[in-house]
Amino acid sequence: MMQSFKAWPVCSLQRVYPLTPPPSSQRRPRDGAVSLDLALNESGSFQIAVRQMDERPLTVTLQTEPSDTFDIRIRRVGYVPMPHHTTGVPRDPLEMDGINMIPGYAPDPLLDEPSLLLAGHETHAFWVTVKPRRGATAGRHTVRIDIVPDGGRHRSCRVPVRLYPLKIKPRRNFPVIQWFYVDALLDAYDCPNFNARFWEILSAYFRNLNEHGQDTVYAPVFTPPLDGVKRPSQLLHVTRRGKNGYRFDWRDVKRYVDSARRRGIRNFEWTHFFTQWGAKHAIRIYHGQGFDEKRLWPPSTGAVSPTYHAFLAKFLPEFHQFLVREKLLQNSFFHVSDEPHGAEHLENYRRARSLLEELAPWMKVTDALSDIAYGREKLTDMPIASIGTALDFVNEDIPCGCYYCCGPRGRFLNRFIDTPLPKIRMNGWLFYRWPFMGFLHWGYNYWYRRQSREMIDPYQVTDAHAWPGWAAGDPFVVYPGPDGPVDSMRWEIFAESLRDYALLQTLKIERDDPLLQPLRSFEDFPKSADWIRDTRRRLLSGQSRLQTIDHRP
């Protein structure tokens, strides 16, 4: 029986599919072929692949011995159905993963299970995260993983880990934002009216954000006007007093902020004040917190109407007082409207921005947009440009952040379920290469059918039923678990890429350093695990000024 079972180490930047064959005897990886190079306070990851070569199902368990040097976490890599590849992407292994495996099942969720029932003629994988303990010493170490088949003799894989005498400093002056959907938590965990269960779950998600290098979270003081009419998730309790009088209860806003801060979140992104894609209307604001969905005004109320003007004139001064009282003003991002574009939107945006300037001259705004006209007019204090146009902003010396979502595609950077993992690992490198002021992505936990309140099962539907417009994996990077989030491979690799950013920042690498010259644009950059491994080794060992590495075919 043991001859029919195979196990081998795999780099974390390589996906293992159910039909992935074992390596041939000529190219079978030896212990040591997969290795980790880490700073003293940096975690890393690798995989152990297992395959049953005959018909008989076999239970397989991974184990590791206690270590004084490392904390080791083992998770099973789960599969999700992927009926189609992302459209508009070249059928090139550097640009598209899973060629000849998709349609089919794709690896993504990381489940806290060290065992699995391995079906015959299938390959599965386990994800191993290695984190040096406090007091770990620089030098060469080994992590041993035992693979134990039920009723059979176990085998071991030994993965070398080299720790370098360097500690990476926390990332500075580059906020990273994933839009965080409180309504999805309310629905997924059946938490009506911000009950006690909600606050427990919320804390687990804040912890996950922080552990993955996120320092900023969306705070729904009002229900976000993003992607359709959402379930109310308004933290602020609003009571109407007369025609244009309002009273505000900030208790749940403060509780939300305090919970995030306890988990290491420093910055807060506040609800957009005007509707998406054009700033045409006032947003939906509810009596109380919206549990009965009773609105303060009709959805057709204009963005700069007297009704909304009167509300903002009351709200914004109290909002300012809250921010000052809680010492949040310097750690806040404010929005006008998401993704305005074109001449009609430009005029609407200009009027909405003028209203905020009148009522809240203290407020600086930042918005996701791709039209450089907004940057040229300086209507937005910090535009967040799509990576399709972000370098145009840089070339015109317009300070900006950057973002991507369902596009751009082609050879561009992204993090879909069929985006090769080396491309995803390049996020941090590309963010560092140019003087961007932050990064934004819209999909941390969007578990809905597109522009609806209908929840999906993200373990079964990964595109919000919106393919080909939305690609698999675009709406979310975490899955709902029993008591908190379940990470994805993409989310882990994205977090590792942010540690690469912090490494470059710690070492004070210049953006025009020869080391980074192969990063020519968000389309043209190294896309191989070899480049990442070799470049990191040079940085960690202090050899970053040597000749440029460019692993290009």
Backbone torsions as a table, in degrees:
resi	resn	phi	psi	omega
1	MET	NA	-37.1	-175.3
2	MET	-65.8	-26.4	179.0
3	GLN	-68.3	-21.1	-177.6
4	SER	-86.3	-9.0	-175.7
5	PHE	-107.7	132.9	-179.3
6	LYS	-127.6	145.6	175.7
7	ALA	-143.6	142.0	-178.5
8	TRP	-156.9	151.0	178.6
9	PRO	-77.0	148.5	-178.4
10	VAL	-137.7	141.2	175.1
11	CYS	-61.4	148.1	179.5
12	SER	-69.8	-11.8	-179.5
13	LEU	-95.5	17.7	178.3
14	GLN	-127.9	124.0	177.5
15	ARG	-79.8	144.1	176.8
16	VAL	-112.1	120.5	-178.7
17	TYR	-102.3	164.0	179.5
18	PRO	-57.5	-27.9	-179.2
19	LEU	-100.6	7.2	177.2
20	THR	-62.1	122.9	-179.7
21	PRO	-77.5	157.3	173.2
22	PRO	-69.1	155.1	177.2
23	PRO	-64.0	145.5	178.2
24	SER	-67.4	162.8	-178.9
25	SER	-61.4	-30.0	-178.9
26	GLN	-70.8	-30.3	-176.9
27	ARG	-121.7	18.5	-179.5
28	ARG	-61.6	126.8	-178.1
29	PRO	-67.0	129.9	174.4
30	ARG	-82.4	161.1	170.8
31	ASP	-55.1	127.6	-177.6
32	GLY	106.0	-18.9	177.9
33	ALA	-66.6	-29.1	171.8
34	VAL	-105.4	130.3	-177.2
35	SER	-148.0	166.4	178.6
36	LEU	-124.3	139.8	172.5
37	ASP	-121.7	118.0	-170.0
38	LEU	-136.9	149.6	165.6
39	ALA	-72.9	168.2	-174.2
40	LEU	-66.6	-22.3	-179.1
41	ASN	-119.1	32.8	-174.3
42	GLU	-125.5	130.6	176.5
43	SER	-89.9	158.6	177.5
44	GLY	-144.3	177.2	-174.1
45	SER	-148.1	154.6	170.4
46	PHE	-148.9	177.6	-178.9
47	GLN	-126.5	156.1	168.7
48	ILE	-118.1	117.6	177.9
49	ALA	-94.4	143.3	178.4
50	VAL	-132.8	144.0	178.6
51	ARG	-144.2	133.7	173.2
52	GLN	-95.2	121.1	-170.5
53	MET	-87.9	-12.4	178.0
54	ASP	-118.0	-163.8	-171.4
55	GLU	-80.2	-21.5	-168.3
56	ARG	-78.4	126.5	173.1
57	PRO	-62.2	149.0	-174.2
58	LEU	-144.7	127.1	175.0
59	THR	-80.8	129.9	-177.7
60	VAL	-124.8	134.3	179.0
61	THR	-126.5	138.4	174.2
62	LEU	-103.7	139.3	-178.8
63	GLN	-136.1	157.2	173.7
64	THR	-143.8	149.3	179.6
65	GLU	-79.6	150.1	174.3
66	PRO	-56.3	142.9	-176.4
67	SER	-129.9	139.5	173.8
68	ASP	-80.9	-13.8	-173.7
69	THR	-100.2	-36.9	-171.9
70	PHE	-129.9	147.4	160.7
71	ASP	-92.9	131.2	-175.2
72	ILE	-124.3	127.7	179.3
73	ARG	-119.0	130.7	-179.6
74	ILE	-115.4	127.5	178.3
75	ARG	-132.2	144.6	176.0
76	ARG	-80.0	135.7	176.0
77	VAL	-82.8	117.6	179.0
78	GLY	-89.0	161.7	178.7
79	TYR	-111.2	145.6	174.0
80	VAL	-125.6	147.3	179.8
81	PRO	-68.7	137.7	177.5
82	MET	-134.2	95.6	-174.0
83	PRO	-73.7	-18.7	-176.2
84	HIS	-146.5	149.5	168.5
85	HIS	-71.8	160.7	170.1
86	THR	-64.6	133.7	179.0
87	THR	-79.6	158.8	174.8
88	GLY	75.9	15.8	-180.0
89	VAL	-117.4	133.2	-179.7
90	PRO	-58.9	143.1	177.3
91	ARG	-81.0	71.6	-174.4
92	ASP	-133.2	128.4	-177.5
93	PRO	-56.3	-24.0	176.7
94	LEU	-75.1	-20.1	-175.2
95	GLU	-113.0	-25.2	-175.2
96	MET	-135.7	128.2	178.2
97	ASP	-96.0	160.7	174.6
98	GLY	76.2	20.2	176.6
99	ILE	-61.9	130.2	-175.5
100	ASN	72.0	4.8	174.2
101	MET	-113.5	-22.7	-179.4
102	ILE	-116.2	132.5	8.6
103	PRO	-63.0	144.6	-179.1
104	GLY	159.5	-152.9	178.4
105	TYR	-103.3	134.9	-178.6
106	ALA	-116.5	141.8	178.1
107	PRO	-75.5	136.0	176.5
108	ASP	-157.4	-63.3	-176.6
109	PRO	-68.6	146.7	178.7
110	LEU	-112.1	108.0	-170.9
111	LEU	-100.0	135.9	-178.6
112	ASP	-75.1	68.4	-179.7
113	GLU	-138.1	119.4	-179.7
114	PRO	-87.0	1.5	-177.5
115	SER	-130.0	160.3	171.4
116	LEU	-156.0	155.4	172.0
117	LEU	-90.6	106.8	-173.5
118	LEU	-87.7	116.1	-180.0
119	ALA	-74.8	157.9	179.0
120	GLY	-63.6	139.7	177.0
121	HIS	61.6	31.0	175.8
122	GLU	-126.4	152.8	176.3
123	THR	-115.4	136.5	174.5
124	HIS	-133.6	173.0	-177.8
125	ALA	-142.9	156.6	172.0
126	PHE	-118.1	142.9	-179.3
127	TRP	-102.3	124.2	-176.8
128	VAL	-113.3	118.4	177.6
129	THR	-104.2	129.4	-177.0
130	VAL	-117.6	123.2	-179.7
131	LYS	-127.8	121.4	178.0
132	PRO	-61.8	137.8	176.4
133	ARG	-78.6	159.3	174.1
134	ARG	-60.9	130.5	-177.1
135	GLY	96.9	-5.3	176.6
136	ALA	-61.9	144.9	-176.0
137	THR	-106.3	150.6	176.9
138	ALA	-64.4	150.7	179.4
139	GLY	137.2	-169.4	-177.3
140	ARG	-97.7	130.0	-178.9
141	HIS	-132.1	173.3	178.6
142	THR	-137.2	135.8	171.5
143	VAL	-105.7	126.1	178.7
144	ARG	-108.4	128.6	176.6
145	ILE	-116.4	124.9	177.8
146	ASP	-95.6	129.7	177.6
147	ILE	-107.1	115.7	-169.5
148	VAL	-115.9	104.0	173.2
149	PRO	-77.1	144.7	-179.3
150	ASP	-61.5	119.9	176.3
151	GLY	79.6	7.0	-178.3
152	GLY	-127.3	176.8	179.9
153	ARG	-80.9	133.8	-177.1
154	HIS	-79.5	160.6	170.3
155	ARG	-124.9	164.2	-177.2
156	SER	-124.3	146.0	170.5
157	CYS	-116.1	132.5	178.6
158	ARG	-113.3	124.1	-178.2
159	VAL	-115.6	119.5	178.2
160	PRO	-69.2	140.2	175.5
161	VAL	-129.2	121.2	176.4
162	ARG	-105.2	123.2	176.4
163	LEU	-100.4	131.5	-178.4
164	TYR	-101.9	150.4	-176.2
165	PRO	-76.7	64.3	-176.5
166	LEU	-147.6	138.9	171.2
167	LYS	-116.1	128.8	-178.2
168	ILE	-79.9	131.2	178.5
169	LYS	-79.2	153.2	177.1
170	PRO	-57.6	144.8	178.4
171	ARG	-61.1	140.9	-177.8
172	ARG	-124.9	145.7	168.8
173	ASN	56.5	32.6	174.9
174	PHE	-147.1	80.5	180.0
175	PRO	-65.9	140.8	178.0
176	VAL	-120.6	126.2	-171.6
177	ILE	-125.3	129.2	168.1
178	GLN	-116.8	124.7	-178.9
179	TRP	-62.3	127.0	-169.0
180	PHE	-109.8	122.1	-171.8
181	TYR	-104.2	99.9	178.0
182	VAL	-63.8	-35.5	179.3
183	ASP	-59.7	-34.8	179.2
184	ALA	-66.2	-36.1	176.2
185	LEU	-68.3	-42.6	179.3
186	LEU	-58.0	-41.4	-177.9
187	ASP	-79.2	-45.7	-175.1
188	ALA	-65.6	-32.7	-176.5
189	TYR	-108.5	9.5	176.6
190	ASP	50.8	59.9	-177.3
191	CYS	-114.6	82.8	-179.5
192	PRO	-69.9	142.6	168.3
193	ASN	58.1	37.2	177.2
194	PHE	52.4	53.8	-178.2
195	ASN	-76.8	-179.2	-176.1
196	ALA	-60.5	-37.2	178.6
197	ARG	-60.7	-38.7	179.5
198	PHE	-59.2	-46.2	-176.8
199	TRP	-67.1	-31.6	175.2
200	GLU	-66.5	-47.3	-179.7
201	ILE	-64.0	-43.1	-179.3
202	LEU	-56.3	-43.2	-179.5
203	SER	-61.6	-38.3	178.5
204	ALA	-63.8	-38.3	179.3
205	TYR	-72.2	-37.2	175.2
206	PHE	-61.5	-41.0	178.6
207	ARG	-61.5	-41.3	179.8
208	ASN	-62.8	-42.7	177.4
209	LEU	-58.0	-48.4	-178.0
210	ASN	-64.0	-41.7	-180.0
211	GLU	-63.8	-20.4	-179.5
212	HIS	-105.8	22.9	170.6
213	GLY	82.7	13.5	178.4
214	GLN	-90.5	131.0	-178.8
215	ASP	-114.6	3.9	-173.9
216	THR	-137.5	142.5	178.8
217	VAL	-136.8	146.5	175.4
218	TYR	-73.0	128.2	-178.5
219	ALA	-113.1	108.3	-174.7
220	PRO	-80.7	71.3	173.4
221	VAL	-55.3	-34.2	167.4
222	PHE	-126.0	163.7	178.9
223	THR	-62.9	126.1	-176.2
224	PRO	-61.3	134.1	177.3
225	PRO	-86.5	61.8	-172.1
226	LEU	-126.5	125.9	172.8
227	ASP	56.2	66.4	175.1
228	GLY	86.4	-176.9	-179.6
229	VAL	-86.0	113.7	-172.6
230	LYS	-94.3	160.2	170.2
231	ARG	-59.2	133.6	179.5
232	PRO	-55.1	132.1	175.8
233	SER	-138.6	42.6	-173.3
234	GLN	-80.6	114.3	-179.9
235	LEU	-73.0	-33.8	-176.6
236	LEU	-79.2	129.6	176.2
237	HIS	-89.6	120.4	-174.8
238	VAL	-115.0	131.0	175.0
239	THR	-122.3	128.8	178.4
240	ARG	-80.8	139.9	176.1
241	ARG	-129.5	102.6	-176.6
242	GLY	72.4	-162.3	-174.5
243	LYS	-70.3	-47.8	-176.5
244	ASN	-126.0	25.6	177.9
245	GLY	-106.3	143.9	-178.4
246	TYR	-142.7	148.9	173.5
247	ARG	-121.6	138.9	-175.1
248	PHE	-120.9	133.6	175.5
249	ASP	-111.2	116.0	-171.8
250	TRP	-96.0	7.8	-171.2
251	ARG	-58.5	-46.2	-178.1
252	ASP	-73.9	-28.2	174.0
253	VAL	-63.5	-46.0	178.9
254	LYS	-64.3	-41.3	-180.0
255	ARG	-61.6	-39.6	178.2
256	TYR	-63.3	-47.8	179.8
257	VAL	-62.8	-44.9	-179.3
258	ASP	-62.6	-41.1	179.1
259	SER	-62.6	-43.6	179.2
260	ALA	-64.2	-43.1	-179.2
261	ARG	-64.1	-37.4	177.9
262	ARG	-61.4	-27.4	-179.5
263	ARG	-95.9	10.1	172.7
264	GLY	95.9	4.0	176.9
265	ILE	-78.2	131.3	-175.7
266	ARG	-105.8	-31.6	-171.5
267	ASN	-117.4	154.0	-176.5
268	PHE	-132.8	134.6	179.5
269	GLU	-108.3	120.4	-171.9
270	TRP	-97.1	157.2	-174.4
271	THR	-52.4	138.4	173.0
272	HIS	-57.9	137.3	-175.6
273	PHE	-85.4	-13.5	-178.3
274	PHE	-136.1	162.4	-172.1
275	THR	-66.1	158.6	-175.2
276	GLN	-70.6	151.2	172.1
277	TRP	58.7	55.1	172.4
278	GLY	134.9	-10.4	177.3
279	ALA	51.6	44.4	-175.6
280	LYS	-86.5	-31.9	-172.6
281	HIS	-128.0	162.1	167.2
282	ALA	-67.2	150.4	178.2
283	ILE	-77.4	165.9	178.1
284	ARG	-78.3	115.3	175.3
285	ILE	-120.9	138.2	-168.3
286	TYR	-111.3	152.7	165.3
287	HIS	-60.7	144.6	-178.1
288	GLY	60.9	-125.4	175.0
289	GLN	-119.2	13.0	173.4
290	GLY	88.8	12.3	-176.9
291	PHE	-65.1	-29.3	176.0
292	ASP	-99.6	3.6	177.1
293	GLU	59.7	31.0	176.0
294	LYS	-86.3	114.2	-175.0
295	ARG	-84.8	155.9	176.8
296	LEU	-78.4	-23.2	179.7
297	TRP	-156.6	162.7	179.7
298	PRO	-64.9	153.7	179.1
299	PRO	-61.5	-22.2	-178.6
300	SER	-81.7	0.4	-178.9
301	THR	-59.6	130.2	-175.1
302	GLY	-68.0	154.4	-177.2
303	ALA	-61.3	-38.3	-178.5
304	VAL	-114.8	28.4	179.3
305	SER	-67.8	158.3	175.8
306	PRO	-57.1	-36.6	-179.4
307	THR	-61.2	-49.1	-177.5
308	TYR	-72.9	-35.3	176.3
309	HIS	-57.5	-44.8	-179.3
310	ALA	-64.3	-39.8	178.6
311	PHE	-64.4	-50.3	-178.3
312	LEU	-63.1	-33.0	178.6
313	ALA	-63.5	-29.0	176.5
314	LYS	-85.8	-42.5	-173.5
315	PHE	-72.4	-48.9	-169.6
316	LEU	-60.2	-40.8	175.7
317	PRO	-62.4	-38.7	179.0
318	GLU	-71.5	-34.2	175.0
319	PHE	-61.0	-44.6	178.5
320	HIS	-60.6	-43.7	178.8
321	GLN	-61.0	-42.8	178.7
322	PHE	-61.1	-46.1	-178.3
323	LEU	-62.8	-41.4	178.8
324	VAL	-67.4	-44.7	-178.5
325	ARG	-61.0	-39.1	-177.9
326	GLU	-91.8	6.1	-179.8
327	LYS	56.8	48.0	-177.4
328	LEU	-111.7	-12.5	-169.3
329	LEU	-59.4	-40.9	-178.5
330	GLN	-82.2	-2.2	-179.8
331	ASN	-121.8	32.6	-176.2
332	SER	-126.0	146.7	173.9
333	PHE	-118.5	134.0	-176.8
334	PHE	-119.8	148.9	-174.9
335	HIS	-126.8	148.9	168.7
336	VAL	-92.5	-68.1	-177.2
337	SER	-153.6	146.2	-178.1
338	ASP	-81.6	132.4	171.8
339	GLU	50.5	55.5	170.5
340	PRO	-70.7	149.3	178.7
341	HIS	-161.6	150.9	177.4
342	GLY	84.6	168.6	-174.6
343	ALA	-64.7	-42.5	-178.8
344	GLU	-63.9	-45.0	179.3
345	HIS	-65.3	-35.0	-179.0
346	LEU	-59.3	-44.4	-179.3
347	GLU	-68.2	-42.8	176.4
348	ASN	-59.2	-44.9	-178.3
349	TYR	-63.3	-41.3	179.9
350	ARG	-60.1	-42.6	179.7
351	ARG	-67.7	-42.4	179.8
352	ALA	-64.5	-41.6	179.3
353	ARG	-64.4	-38.5	179.0
354	SER	-63.5	-36.2	178.5
355	LEU	-63.6	-43.2	178.6
356	LEU	-67.2	-37.4	178.2
357	GLU	-63.9	-35.1	178.4
358	GLU	-67.7	-45.5	-172.4
359	LEU	-91.5	-23.0	-176.8
360	ALA	-141.5	69.4	-178.3
361	PRO	-62.4	-14.9	178.3
362	TRP	-78.6	-10.7	-170.0
363	MET	-91.4	122.8	169.8
364	LYS	-96.9	140.1	-174.4
365	VAL	-118.2	152.5	176.1
366	THR	-138.6	137.7	-178.7
367	ASP	-144.1	146.8	171.8
368	ALA	-73.1	122.8	178.7
369	LEU	-161.1	157.6	-177.3
370	SER	-120.4	-13.3	-178.2
371	ASP	-80.2	114.1	-174.4
372	ILE	-67.4	-14.8	177.7
373	ALA	-59.0	-36.1	179.1
374	TYR	-65.9	-37.0	177.6
375	GLY	-70.3	-40.1	-179.8
376	ARG	-64.0	-37.4	179.1
377	GLU	-81.6	-7.9	-179.2
378	LYS	57.9	36.7	175.6
379	LEU	-71.5	-28.2	179.8
380	THR	-113.0	128.5	-178.2
381	ASP	-63.0	-39.1	173.1
382	MET	-138.1	98.1	174.1
383	PRO	-67.2	146.2	173.1
384	ILE	-112.7	104.4	-169.3
385	ALA	-94.6	143.6	171.6
386	SER	-56.5	144.9	178.6
387	ILE	-62.5	-13.4	174.8
388	GLY	-70.0	-25.1	-179.0
389	THR	-127.4	-2.6	-172.6
390	ALA	-59.0	-36.4	-179.0
391	LEU	-71.5	-22.0	172.1
392	ASP	-64.7	-41.7	175.9
393	PHE	-61.3	-45.3	-179.7
394	VAL	-61.1	-43.6	-177.8
395	ASN	-66.6	-23.5	176.5
396	GLU	-98.7	12.8	177.9
397	ASP	57.3	38.0	174.5
398	ILE	-99.3	109.5	-179.5
399	PRO	-57.8	137.2	-177.1
400	CYS	-159.8	162.7	165.2
401	GLY	-98.1	-171.7	179.4
402	CYS	-141.9	159.5	178.3
403	TYR	-155.3	165.3	165.1
404	TYR	-144.3	163.9	177.2
405	CYS	-148.2	-118.3	179.6
406	CYS	-70.0	-11.0	175.1
407	GLY	-153.7	176.4	-1.5
408	PRO	-72.7	162.9	-178.8
409	ARG	-113.5	-130.5	-176.8
410	GLY	61.2	-128.5	-179.7
411	ARG	-96.4	10.4	-177.7
412	PHE	-71.5	158.8	170.9
413	LEU	-60.6	141.2	168.7
414	ASN	-168.0	-171.1	-178.1
415	ARG	-145.3	46.6	175.3
416	PHE	-72.6	171.3	-179.1
417	ILE	-68.9	-21.3	174.8
418	ASP	-108.4	17.7	169.0
419	THR	-78.5	125.5	179.0
420	PRO	-54.4	139.2	-176.0
421	LEU	-62.9	-33.4	174.0
422	PRO	-60.8	-34.1	176.0
423	LYS	-63.7	-43.6	-179.9
424	ILE	-63.5	-37.2	180.0
425	ARG	-66.2	-17.0	-179.3
426	MET	-83.7	-2.5	179.9
427	ASN	-52.0	-56.8	-176.3
428	GLY	-60.4	-38.1	178.9
429	TRP	-62.8	-44.7	-178.4
430	LEU	-70.4	-37.6	176.5
431	PHE	-60.9	-36.2	-177.9
432	TYR	-76.6	-29.7	-171.1
433	ARG	-59.8	-33.6	-179.8
434	TRP	-121.2	161.0	-172.3
435	PRO	-79.8	56.6	177.8
436	PHE	-74.4	153.9	-174.4
437	MET	-104.7	8.7	178.1
438	GLY	156.6	172.9	179.0
439	PHE	-134.6	144.4	179.7
440	LEU	-132.0	137.3	168.6
441	HIS	-134.0	144.2	-172.5
442	TRP	-83.9	-13.6	-166.3
443	GLY	-123.7	83.7	170.1
444	TYR	-87.5	-48.5	-175.2
445	ASN	-148.2	50.4	178.2
446	TYR	-85.8	96.2	-175.4
447	TRP	-106.7	50.2	-177.4
448	TYR	-130.1	157.5	163.6
449	ARG	-64.9	141.4	-174.4
450	ARG	-52.1	131.5	176.7
451	GLN	52.1	43.6	177.4
452	SER	-149.0	175.2	173.6
453	ARG	-102.1	9.0	-179.3
454	GLU	-79.7	115.5	179.8
455	MET	-72.6	146.9	172.1
456	ILE	-106.2	165.1	166.9
457	ASP	-93.6	104.4	-174.0
458	PRO	-65.4	-15.0	174.5
459	TYR	-76.4	-12.8	179.5
460	GLN	-116.7	-28.9	-177.9
461	VAL	-126.9	118.3	-174.8
462	THR	-113.2	3.6	-176.5
463	ASP	-124.9	15.8	-179.9
464	ALA	57.6	28.1	-176.9
465	HIS	56.4	32.5	-173.7
466	ALA	-124.1	12.5	175.2
467	TRP	-63.9	141.1	9.1
468	PRO	-91.0	-4.8	-179.0
469	GLY	-62.1	-41.4	175.2
470	TRP	-110.8	132.4	-179.1
471	ALA	-87.3	159.4	177.3
472	ALA	-59.7	127.4	179.5
473	GLY	93.7	-11.9	-179.1
474	ASP	-65.1	-39.0	-174.4
475	PRO	-74.9	-17.8	-176.3
476	PHE	-158.1	157.0	174.7
477	VAL	-122.0	-5.0	173.5
478	VAL	-128.4	154.8	178.0
479	TYR	-110.3	152.3	177.4
480	PRO	-74.0	125.4	174.0
481	GLY	-105.8	177.4	-176.5
482	PRO	-57.3	-38.9	-175.6
483	ASP	-131.5	18.2	-178.6
484	GLY	162.2	-170.4	-173.4
485	PRO	-77.5	150.1	169.1
486	VAL	-106.2	122.0	-177.9
487	ASP	-68.8	159.1	170.0
488	SER	-110.8	162.1	174.0
489	MET	-57.1	-41.4	-178.2
490	ARG	-62.3	-39.4	-178.9
491	TRP	-67.6	-40.4	177.9
492	GLU	-64.7	-43.5	-178.6
493	ILE	-69.7	-37.5	176.0
494	PHE	-60.2	-42.7	178.4
495	ALA	-62.9	-40.6	177.7
496	GLU	-63.8	-34.4	178.3
497	SER	-65.6	-34.3	177.3
498	LEU	-69.8	-30.1	173.9
499	ARG	-68.9	-31.7	173.4
500	ASP	-62.6	-41.7	176.2
501	TYR	-57.9	-47.9	-179.1
502	ALA	-64.0	-34.3	176.9
503	LEU	-63.5	-47.2	178.2
504	LEU	-60.0	-40.5	180.0
505	GLN	-68.7	-41.4	178.7
506	THR	-60.0	-41.5	-178.3
507	LEU	-83.4	-1.2	177.9
508	LYS	57.0	42.7	176.3
509	ILE	-70.6	129.0	177.8
510	GLU	-70.1	147.3	-178.0
511	ARG	-64.6	-26.0	178.7
512	ASP	-99.5	16.6	177.1
513	ASP	-58.2	141.0	178.3
514	PRO	-53.1	-29.0	179.5
515	LEU	-57.6	-33.4	-174.8
516	LEU	-98.7	2.5	-177.8
517	GLN	-62.8	-29.5	176.3
518	PRO	-64.0	-14.1	177.0
519	LEU	-86.6	93.8	-171.4
520	ARG	-96.4	-27.1	178.6
521	SER	-168.4	179.8	176.8
522	PHE	-75.3	-2.2	172.5
523	GLU	-106.6	-37.8	-171.1
524	ASP	-108.4	96.9	-179.4
525	PHE	-158.7	160.6	179.3
526	PRO	-60.4	138.1	-176.1
527	LYS	-132.2	39.0	-178.9
528	SER	-127.8	147.2	175.7
529	ALA	-62.9	-31.4	-179.4
530	ASP	-63.1	-42.3	-179.5
531	TRP	-63.6	-43.9	-179.5
532	ILE	-62.9	-47.4	-179.4
533	ARG	-60.8	-49.7	-175.0
534	ASP	-67.8	-39.0	-179.1
535	THR	-69.4	-39.9	177.2
536	ARG	-63.5	-40.7	179.4
537	ARG	-60.5	-41.6	179.4
538	ARG	-65.5	-40.7	178.2
539	LEU	-64.6	-47.6	-176.7
540	LEU	-66.0	-31.6	-177.9
541	SER	-92.3	1.8	177.9
542	GLY	79.8	21.0	-178.9
543	GLN	-109.2	28.4	-172.3
544	SER	-69.3	-11.6	-177.5
545	ARG	-93.5	5.9	178.1
546	LEU	-73.5	-179.8	-174.6
547	GLN	-58.6	151.8	-177.4
548	THR	-64.4	137.6	173.9
549	ILE	-97.2	133.0	177.8
550	ASP	-143.6	92.7	179.6
551	HIS	-83.1	85.2	178.6
552	ARG	-118.9	141.8	-179.7
553	PRO	-66.0	NA	NA
